Amino acid sequence: MRSKYSIPKLSKKAVFILKEVHQDRNKMISYKISGGIASLMTGEKNLIPDSSKRTPESWEMALEELISTKLIVNIEIPDVYKITAKGYQLVDMLNNHVNDHTQNVKYPFYIPMISRQTQVF
């Protein structure tokens, strides 16, 4: 029997961040603002493409989505987060169900049917 489980609604930026953290060797991300310039780093890669006034705020909101849904957690170092088991499961499900063909997927979204053996939450 198949049951319906809801997946957190996430913005495109939150999904992008989660996938980037998942690909990072250390599975961590840091968010810092220094001299009015924001950086959202996984390894040596800054995910914020420019430092316009609106851009850092939208990336910060995407990071907050991941924190509030417990897909990433703080590691007791200020502004440094790691992916959780729940985050790993969601990325695996996204990769298995949409095979990175995101041009055909509208975010925010739900993956409606998941068997009990692959329950995420």
N, CA, C and O of each residue as an XYZ file, in Angstrom:
484
protein
N       0.842     -1.174      0.000
C       0.000      0.000      0.000
C       0.889      1.239      0.000
O       1.896      1.291      0.707
N       0.513      2.225     -0.790
C       1.272      3.463     -0.867
C       0.599      4.520     -0.018
O      -0.627      4.625      0.009
N       1.410      5.301      0.676
C       0.906      6.370      1.527
C       1.452      7.696      1.042
O       2.487      7.764      0.380
N       0.735      8.740      1.386
C       1.151     10.081      1.002
C       1.964     10.717      2.123
O       1.512     10.784      3.266
N       3.163     11.182      1.790
C       4.004     11.907      2.732
C       4.331     13.241      2.102
O       4.641     13.306      0.913
N       4.269     14.296      2.873
C       4.571     15.596      2.297
C       6.062     15.888      2.419
O       6.715     15.534      3.401
N       6.557     16.527      1.414
C       7.931     16.979      1.363
C       7.880     18.487      1.610
O       6.955     19.148      1.138
N       8.839     19.043      2.330
C       8.772     20.483      2.579
C       8.743     21.272      1.271
O       9.437     20.933      0.313
N       7.938     22.319      1.247
C       7.926     23.231      0.108
C       9.190     24.059      0.183
O       9.455     24.708      1.195
N       9.969     24.041     -0.878
C      11.230     24.776     -0.897
C      11.326     25.640     -2.150
O      10.842     25.268     -3.219
N      11.951     26.787     -1.998
C      12.204     27.649     -3.148
C      13.304     27.022     -4.013
O      14.008     26.110     -3.579
N      13.435     27.523     -5.233
C      14.497     27.045     -6.120
C      15.868     27.239     -5.491
O      16.736     26.371     -5.584
N      16.053     28.392     -4.845
C      17.355     28.676     -4.225
C      17.641     27.714     -3.085
O      18.781     27.276     -2.926
N      16.631     27.371     -2.283
C      16.834     26.430     -1.169
C      17.215     25.056     -1.712
O      18.113     24.408     -1.172
N      16.550     24.607     -2.764
C      16.888     23.315     -3.380
C      18.315     23.359     -3.922
O      19.080     22.412     -3.743
N      18.667     24.448     -4.578
C      20.015     24.608     -5.121
C      21.059     24.541     -4.002
O      22.061     23.835     -4.125
N      20.821     25.278     -2.911
C      21.760     25.266     -1.779
C      21.897     23.857     -1.223
O      23.010     23.384     -0.996
N      20.773     23.183     -1.002
C      20.808     21.830     -0.436
C      21.610     20.888     -1.324
O      22.411     20.099     -0.823
N      21.405     20.962     -2.625
C      22.160     20.097     -3.545
C      23.649     20.442     -3.527
O      24.494     19.550     -3.610
N      23.971     21.730     -3.419
C      25.383     22.135     -3.369
C      26.044     21.645     -2.078
O      27.185     21.184     -2.110
N      25.348     21.740     -0.953
C      25.890     21.241      0.316
C      26.093     19.732      0.214
O      27.106     19.207      0.678
N      25.145     19.042     -0.384
C      25.224     17.592     -0.566
C      26.458     17.218     -1.385
O      27.074     16.183     -1.128
N      26.829     18.041     -2.365
C      27.983     17.751     -3.225
C      29.313     18.151     -2.588
O      30.371     17.685     -3.013
N      29.262     19.009     -1.575
C      30.484     19.472     -0.928
C      31.183     18.330     -0.201
O      30.533     17.488      0.418
N      32.483     18.308     -0.278
C      33.279     17.247      0.352
C      33.020     17.155      1.854
O      32.950     16.056      2.405
N      32.876     18.313      2.523
C      32.653     18.336      3.967
C      31.177     18.384      4.355
O      30.841     18.311      5.537
N      30.295     18.506      3.359
C      28.838     18.561      3.586
C      28.466     19.734      4.488
O      27.561     19.622      5.315
N      29.168     20.865      4.327
C      28.921     22.040      5.163
C      28.744     23.285      4.305
O      29.153     23.340      3.145
N      28.119     24.279      4.919
C      27.930     25.576      4.282
C      28.092     26.653      5.337
O      27.709     26.460      6.491
N      28.659     27.786      4.946
C      28.793     28.907      5.881
C      28.203     30.158      5.243
O      28.273     30.353      4.030
N      27.620     31.001      6.094
C      27.037     32.261      5.649
C      27.690     33.378      6.440
O      27.633     33.392      7.670
N      28.309     34.311      5.738
C      28.997     35.410      6.410
C      28.720     36.715      5.675
O      28.572     36.745      4.453
N      28.654     37.783      6.446
C      28.591     39.126      5.875
C      29.782     39.885      6.428
O      29.937     40.021      7.641
N      30.620     40.376      5.532
C      31.818     41.103      5.940
C      31.950     42.339      5.052
O      31.988     42.235      3.826
N      32.019     43.487      5.677
C      32.138     44.724      4.914
C      30.953     44.978      4.004
O      31.091     45.602      2.951
N      29.797     44.499      4.407
C      28.592     44.686      3.604
C      28.459     43.711      2.449
O      27.504     43.805      1.679
N      29.397     42.771      2.306
C      29.347     41.776      1.232
C      29.046     40.419      1.850
O      29.726     39.975      2.775
N      28.018     39.771      1.321
C      27.609     38.467      1.838
C      28.253     37.343      1.037
O      28.474     37.463     -0.168
N      28.552     36.241      1.741
C      29.026     35.036      1.058
C      28.325     33.827      1.666
O      28.128     33.739      2.878
N      27.964     32.919      0.805
C      27.347     31.656      1.182
C      28.245     30.588      0.570
O      28.153     30.297     -0.622
N      29.116     30.006      1.397
C      30.205     29.168      0.895
C      29.994     27.683      1.155
O      29.629     27.273      2.256
N      30.230     26.893      0.125
C      30.412     25.444      0.265
C      31.808     25.180     -0.276
O      32.076     25.390     -1.459
N      32.680     24.726      0.585
C      34.073     24.561      0.178
C      34.636     25.905     -0.245
O      34.603     26.858      0.533
N      35.145     25.997     -1.448
C      35.712     27.248     -1.978
C      34.724     27.993     -2.877
O      35.086     28.999     -3.486
N      33.492     27.516     -2.966
C      32.512     28.053     -3.904
C      31.527     28.985     -3.208
O      30.852     28.588     -2.258
N      31.449     30.240     -3.689
C      30.471     31.193     -3.166
C      29.203     31.062     -4.009
O      29.232     31.272     -5.221
N      28.095     30.716     -3.360
C      26.838     30.500     -4.078
C      26.115     31.796     -4.426
O      25.218     31.790     -5.270
N      26.486     32.905     -3.793
C      25.844     34.182     -4.088
C      26.565     34.803     -5.282
O      27.731     35.182     -5.171
N      25.874     34.912     -6.431
C      26.552     35.344     -7.645
C      26.981     36.807     -7.658
O      27.959     37.146     -8.324
N      26.291     37.669     -6.954
C      26.693     39.072     -6.889
C      26.275     39.635     -5.538
O      25.579     38.971     -4.770
N      26.696     40.841     -5.256
C      26.401     41.407     -3.940
C      25.392     42.552     -4.035
O      25.476     43.523     -3.282
N      24.443     42.436     -4.961
C      23.406     43.457     -5.035
C      22.574     43.411     -3.764
O      22.581     42.404     -3.055
N      21.871     44.469     -3.473
C      21.157     44.582     -2.210
C      20.126     43.480     -2.010
O      20.005     42.962     -0.900
N      19.373     43.101     -3.052
C      18.311     42.102     -2.910
C      18.846     40.677     -2.911
O      18.272     39.804     -2.259
N      19.922     40.430     -3.623
C      20.417     39.062     -3.769
C      20.795     38.413     -2.442
O      20.308     37.315     -2.172
N      21.634     39.020     -1.587
C      21.983     38.346     -0.327
C      20.761     38.045      0.540
O      20.710     37.001      1.190
N      19.785     38.937      0.557
C      18.586     38.698      1.364
C      17.818     37.488      0.875
O      17.326     36.701      1.683
N      17.708     37.326     -0.434
C      16.960     36.171     -0.949
C      17.704     34.869     -0.658
O      17.072     33.844     -0.399
N      19.042     34.896     -0.698
C      19.809     33.698     -0.358
C      19.715     33.391      1.129
O      19.665     32.226      1.523
N      19.690     34.432      1.954
C      19.534     34.238      3.394
C      18.168     33.620      3.696
O      18.057     32.751      4.560
N      17.136     34.064      2.990
C      15.802     33.487      3.181
C      15.792     32.007      2.777
O      15.154     31.192      3.443
N      16.483     31.660      1.709
C      16.565     30.258      1.271
C      17.294     29.418      2.323
O      16.897     28.287      2.604
N      18.356     29.972      2.899
C      19.081     29.278      3.963
C      18.172     29.066      5.167
O      18.185     27.993      5.771
N      17.385     30.075      5.518
C      16.436     29.962      6.624
C      15.393     28.871      6.370
O      14.969     28.187      7.302
N      14.978     28.706      5.104
C      14.040     27.624      4.762
C      14.641     26.277      5.132
O      13.965     25.426      5.710
N      15.916     26.084      4.796
C      16.584     24.807      5.076
C      16.759     24.582      6.572
O      16.653     23.451      7.047
N      17.024     25.644      7.312
C      17.179     25.533      8.765
C      15.833     25.221      9.412
O      15.740     24.334     10.261
N      14.796     25.944      9.014
C      13.476     25.762      9.641
C      12.867     24.399      9.336
O      12.060     23.896     10.118
N      13.237     23.796      8.216
C      12.729     22.462      7.879
C      13.679     21.356      8.340
O      13.466     20.177      8.055
N      14.739     21.761      9.062
C      15.719     20.830      9.640
C      16.439     19.982      8.585
O      16.777     18.822      8.823
N      16.663     20.585      7.421
C      17.435     19.921      6.374
C      18.926     20.218      6.531
O      19.773     19.467      6.048
N      19.235     21.327      7.216
C      20.597     21.643      7.649
C      20.518     22.116      9.092
O      19.490     22.635      9.527
N      21.614     21.935      9.837
C      21.665     22.373     11.238
C      22.992     23.064     11.511
O      23.998     22.783     10.859
N      22.984     23.977     12.488
C      24.190     24.664     12.921
C      25.090     23.671     13.632
O      24.610     22.803     14.361
N      26.395     23.796     13.422
C      27.345     22.861     14.048
C      28.066     23.492     15.233
O      29.184     23.094     15.561
N      27.441     24.464     15.873
C      27.976     25.146     17.051
C      29.148     26.066     16.736
O      29.828     26.539     17.646
N      29.385     26.320     15.466
C      30.309     27.356     15.029
C      29.410     28.401     14.389
O      28.590     28.061     13.536
N      29.542     29.667     14.779
C      28.628     30.676     14.229
C      28.553     30.645     12.702
O      29.574     30.657     12.015
N      27.336     30.605     12.192
C      27.055     30.687     10.757
C      27.603     29.532      9.922
O      27.794     29.691      8.716
N      27.858     28.385     10.527
C      28.306     27.202      9.790
C      27.286     26.098     10.030
O      26.894     25.833     11.166
N      26.859     25.455      8.937
C      25.793     24.460      8.990
C      26.217     23.210      8.258
O      27.061     23.252      7.362
N      25.617     22.085      8.651
C      25.860     20.822      7.946
C      24.521     20.224      7.546
O      23.488     20.525      8.145
N      24.550     19.392      6.547
C      23.346     18.722      6.064
C      22.953     17.639      7.063
O      23.820     16.989      7.647
N      21.663     17.443      7.261
C      21.162     16.420      8.181
C      20.797     15.159      7.404
O      20.792     15.156      6.173
N      20.494     14.096      8.130
C      20.041     12.861      7.489
C      18.790     13.135      6.660
O      18.637     12.608      5.558
N      17.911     13.952      7.192
C      16.696     14.339      6.476
C      17.048     15.066      5.167
O      16.400     14.861      4.141
N      18.076     15.913      5.220
C      18.545     16.620      4.029
C      19.113     15.669      2.989
O      18.834     15.803      1.797
N      19.927     14.689      3.451
C      20.470     13.681      2.539
C      19.337     12.924      1.845
O      19.361     12.727      0.630
N      18.346     12.505      2.632
C      17.234     11.738      2.071
C      16.473     12.544      1.026
O      16.089     12.012     -0.016
N      16.255     13.821      1.303
C      15.519     14.645      0.349
C      16.302     14.811     -0.949
O      15.721     14.707     -2.029
N      17.604     15.065     -0.866
C      18.409     15.208     -2.087
C      18.389     13.897     -2.871
O      18.234     13.908     -4.092
N      18.543     12.775     -2.182
C      18.492     11.480     -2.871
C      17.151     11.279     -3.567
O      17.095     10.803     -4.701
N      16.069     11.646     -2.876
C      14.741     11.505     -3.487
C      14.598     12.430     -4.691
O      14.065     12.028     -5.725
N      15.069     13.660     -4.560
C      14.992     14.594     -5.683
C      15.773     14.057     -6.875
O      15.293     14.102     -8.008
N      16.961     13.555     -6.624
C      17.780     13.017     -7.710
C      17.141     11.778     -8.328
O      17.209     11.594     -9.543
N      16.525     10.931     -7.518
C      15.892      9.719     -8.036
C      14.584      9.998     -8.771
O      14.269      9.328     -9.755
N      13.825     10.978     -8.299
C      12.496     11.220     -8.874
C      12.475     12.206    -10.019
O      11.600     12.123    -10.881
N      13.405     13.131    -10.055
C      13.383     14.098    -11.143
C      14.642     14.035    -12.000
O      14.733     14.720    -13.019
N      15.611     13.218    -11.597
C      16.833     13.019    -12.375
C      17.440     14.315    -12.881
O      17.948     14.384    -14.000
N      17.383     15.340    -12.044
C      17.967     16.640    -12.357
C      17.400     17.289    -13.620
O      18.044     18.162    -14.201
N      16.206     16.876    -14.054
C      15.551     17.538    -15.190
C      14.669     18.644    -14.639
O      13.454     18.642    -14.837
N      15.291     19.587    -13.946
C      14.530     20.605    -13.227
C      13.797     21.561    -14.150
O      12.928     22.303    -13.694
N      14.123     21.565    -15.436
C      13.379     22.430    -16.326
C      11.924     21.972    -16.446
O      11.061     22.756    -16.843
N      11.648     20.723    -16.111
C      10.281     20.199    -16.169
C       9.593     20.196    -14.810
O       8.431     19.801    -14.710
N      10.290     20.632    -13.761
C       9.742     20.603    -12.411
C       9.482     22.029    -11.963
O      10.343     22.896    -12.108
N       8.313     22.273    -11.427
C       7.988     23.600    -10.917
C       8.193     23.597     -9.414
O       7.649     22.752     -8.703
N       8.983     24.550     -8.937
C       9.209     24.707     -7.512
C       8.351     25.850     -7.031
O       8.100     26.756     -7.825
N       7.880     25.888     -5.804
C       7.939     24.801     -4.833
C       7.061     23.636     -5.267
O       6.104     23.821     -6.020
N       7.379     22.455     -4.801
C       6.678     21.277     -5.262
C       6.567     20.236     -4.157
O       7.193     20.353     -3.103
N       5.772     19.235     -4.416
C       5.676     18.068     -3.557
C       5.907     16.828     -4.405
O       5.504     16.784     -5.568
N       6.546     15.829     -3.836
C       6.592     14.520     -4.464
C       5.488     13.736     -3.778
O       5.645     13.361     -2.616
N       4.373     13.474     -4.456
C       3.170     13.043     -3.763
C       3.172     11.631     -3.201
O       2.659     11.431     -2.100
N       3.714     10.652     -3.889
C       3.582      9.280     -3.420
C       4.960      8.666     -3.183
O       5.804      8.633     -4.079
N       5.168      8.184     -1.965
C       6.423      7.544     -1.592
C       6.063      6.305     -0.784
O       5.183      6.356      0.075
N       6.740      5.188     -1.056
C       6.424      3.977     -0.294
C       6.901      4.136      1.141
O       7.781      4.952      1.415
N       6.334      3.372      2.048
C       6.725      3.456      3.460
C       8.201      3.123      3.656
O       8.818      3.644      4.586
N       8.786      2.279      2.821
C      10.187      1.934      2.977
C      11.094      3.115      2.681
O      12.221      3.145      3.175
N      10.652      4.088      1.898
C      11.493      5.246      1.587
C      10.989      6.494      2.282
O      11.220      7.608      1.812
N      10.303      6.314      3.395
C       9.770      7.452      4.134
C      10.904      8.388      4.558
O      11.933      7.949      5.073
N      10.694      9.668      4.332
C      11.708     10.657      4.647
C      11.547     11.189      6.048
O      12.534     11.348      6.766
N      10.321     11.469      6.454
C      10.108     12.149      7.728
C       9.340     11.281      8.689
O       9.070     11.696      9.816
